[in-house]
Each structure stands twice: as structure tokens, then as C-alpha cells.
Amino acid sequence: MKKWLENLLGISPKSKEVELVDATIKQKEDFLAFAGKLEIIIVSDNHEAKTGIESVLAHHPDADYYFHCGDSNLDPASEMMKRFIAVKGNTDYSYDFEPQVWVDLPSGERVFMAHGDGHGVHQGIERLITWVTPGGFSPIFSDRKTPVTKIIFYGHTHVVHVTMEQEILVINPGSIALPRGESRIRSYARLEITPECYDIQIINAMDHTIVEEFQFPREWPQLHQDQE
């Protein structure tokens, strides 16, 4: 696998990036060895409203991770927002959030999160997918430890979107305060990762009832399987 990855990514055996190939192999080992369960809560676009965020935290007090896809319009230094891994939305101009983040989970998944306004998400998720794909718009390595992104979270559209594209799980939780689209339900998402699958629930932020459920098999991307 190591030699194949080096060839795929155009890396010289003497390059410092060989260390990142080793990290990718370790990532696959962690992915396949994962035997636990992770609970992840994803919210977006509350636009300064605190009540919905407080309610989500109260209803899911013991989640392993909390992600906010931007347009919180809340101070990242506040006690409430300190619980979230958050990114900058197009209306977060007065707050110091990162525009995008990569997060490595103990299960071996790498998560990429951005608000989505800079990736043309109103026209689709193609640019998001390309952004995290080797050879895409973004540099493969830069500050990332591995090139294999398995999950994407984004917001901006205020419309729920859950899909598996090119072996990458993509989730937009909708808006917790200002929903758009047909359902017009204030929503957030709950992702559970198990060794076998990804279970996703879209949840009504008003009463915490489940609106939609999705399930996808959890498999290491075929692109990164061992090859001769």
C-alpha cells in the first residue's frame, strides 16, 4: 500500500511527505480496528439565537463531539460555544472562527467542516467533494496529517442534505433557527459511528423528535485499498 500511495500522490521516496503516507496507513489501521461507538451532534445557522443551541446541549449532554457549521453569530469564547468545534460563516464577520477545519476522530475518520459559502453549496456539493479529494482544489497535505477525508459537514443553505458521495459521508444538518426548503423544520443532526455503519438522525430542534433517518455502511474507501 505504501508504494502505491507514493505513486498515486506523486511523492518521492526521499520526500518528507512519505511520513504522511505512513500516517495514512496508520489511519486505515485505526479505522479497521475501531470497536467502539461515537456520538456526534452537528448544528448550523442559528444566527445569534441561543435557545436552540442550549436545548440541543441539554438534550445531548454526553455526546463525544459537537460541531457547528457556521453562522452562529455567537462569541467563540462563550461557555456555550466552547463546547463546539466551529467554523466561520458568512455572517460571523465579527468573530474569530477558522473558515474550515479538519478533525481526526479516534475511529480513524477524518472530518472536514466548512460553512459552504466559499464552496458554492447552493449549486451543489461538487466543490466540497473536490476540495478534499487528492488532486482537487486544496493542497493534499499542507497542514493535514493524512489525505483521506471520510466525512464532510457543511451549512449555509439552511436545507437538510445527507448523502454518500464518492465514498464520503456528507451532512448538512439544516438550520436550527431559520429553516428553508420544503419541510421548514428547525433541525440539527446526530451522527453515530459504529464499526459497521453510520447512523444519521435529522432531529426537530423544537421537540427533539426524529424527522428523518439515514444509514450507510462504514467501509474504508476503495480508492485507498491496498493495490499492487
ChimeraX attribute file (.defattr): number of C-alpha atoms within 10 A of each C-alpha:
attribute: neighborCount
match mode: 1-to-1
recipient: residues
	/A:1	15
	/A:2	15
	/A:3	14
	/A:4	15
	/A:5	20
	/A:6	18
	/A:7	12
	/A:8	12
	/A:9	14
	/A:10	9
	/A:11	15
	/A:12	11
	/A:13	13
	/A:14	8
	/A:15	10
	/A:16	10
	/A:17	18
	/A:18	17
	/A:19	14
	/A:20	17
	/A:21	22
	/A:22	16
	/A:23	15
	/A:24	21
	/A:25	19
	/A:26	14
	/A:27	23
	/A:28	18
	/A:29	14
	/A:30	16
	/A:31	20
	/A:32	16
	/A:33	12
	/A:34	15
	/A:35	11
	/A:36	10
	/A:37	11
	/A:38	16
	/A:39	17
	/A:40	17
	/A:41	22
	/A:42	26
	/A:43	29
	/A:44	32
	/A:45	28
	/A:46	26
	/A:47	18
	/A:48	16
	/A:49	15
	/A:50	16
	/A:51	13
	/A:52	19
	/A:53	22
	/A:54	12
	/A:55	15
	/A:56	21
	/A:57	16
	/A:58	10
	/A:59	13
	/A:60	15
	/A:61	9
	/A:62	11
	/A:63	15
	/A:64	13
	/A:65	15
	/A:66	21
	/A:67	20
	/A:68	29
	/A:69	30
	/A:70	32
	/A:71	23
	/A:72	27
	/A:73	20
	/A:74	18
	/A:75	16
	/A:76	18
	/A:77	11
	/A:78	9
	/A:79	9
	/A:80	14
	/A:81	19
	/A:82	12
	/A:83	15
	/A:84	18
	/A:85	19
	/A:86	27
	/A:87	24
	/A:88	24
	/A:89	29
	/A:90	15
	/A:91	15
	/A:92	19
	/A:93	11
	/A:94	10
	/A:95	15
	/A:96	12
	/A:97	17
	/A:98	13
	/A:99	18
	/A:100	18
	/A:101	15
	/A:102	17
	/A:103	14
	/A:104	15
	/A:105	15
	/A:106	13
	/A:107	21
	/A:108	21
	/A:109	19
	/A:110	21
	/A:111	20
	/A:112	20
	/A:113	25
	/A:114	25
	/A:115	26
	/A:116	26
	/A:117	15
	/A:118	14
	/A:119	18
	/A:120	14
	/A:121	17
	/A:122	11
	/A:123	9
	/A:124	11
	/A:125	18
	/A:126	12
	/A:127	17
	/A:128	23
	/A:129	20
	/A:130	15
	/A:131	18
	/A:132	23
	/A:133	19
	/A:134	16
	/A:135	12
	/A:136	13
	/A:137	13
	/A:138	12
	/A:139	14
	/A:140	18
	/A:141	12
	/A:142	10
	/A:143	8
	/A:144	16
	/A:145	19
	/A:146	21
	/A:147	21
	/A:148	23
	/A:149	24
	/A:150	22
	/A:151	21
	/A:152	21
	/A:153	24
	/A:154	33
	/A:155	28
	/A:156	25
	/A:157	23
	/A:158	24
	/A:159	22
	/A:160	25
	/A:161	16
	/A:162	21
	/A:163	14
	/A:164	15
	/A:165	12
	/A:166	14
	/A:167	18
	/A:168	19
	/A:169	19
	/A:170	23
	/A:171	23
	/A:172	27
	/A:173	32
	/A:174	33
	/A:175	28
	/A:176	28
	/A:177	24
	/A:178	17
	/A:179	19
	/A:180	15
	/A:181	11
	/A:182	8
	/A:183	11
	/A:184	15
	/A:185	22
	/A:186	25
	/A:187	33
	/A:188	29
	/A:189	29
	/A:190	21
	/A:191	20
	/A:192	18
	/A:193	19
	/A:194	17
	/A:195	17
	/A:196	13
	/A:197	13
	/A:198	17
	/A:199	17
	/A:200	22
	/A:201	20
	/A:202	26
	/A:203	23
	/A:204	17
	/A:205	24
	/A:206	15
	/A:207	12
	/A:208	16
	/A:209	12
	/A:210	15
	/A:211	15
	/A:212	13
	/A:213	13
	/A:214	12
	/A:215	15
	/A:216	14
	/A:217	14
	/A:218	18
	/A:219	14
	/A:220	18
	/A:221	14
	/A:222	10
	/A:223	11
	/A:224	16
	/A:225	13
	/A:226	12
	/A:227	11
	/A:228	6
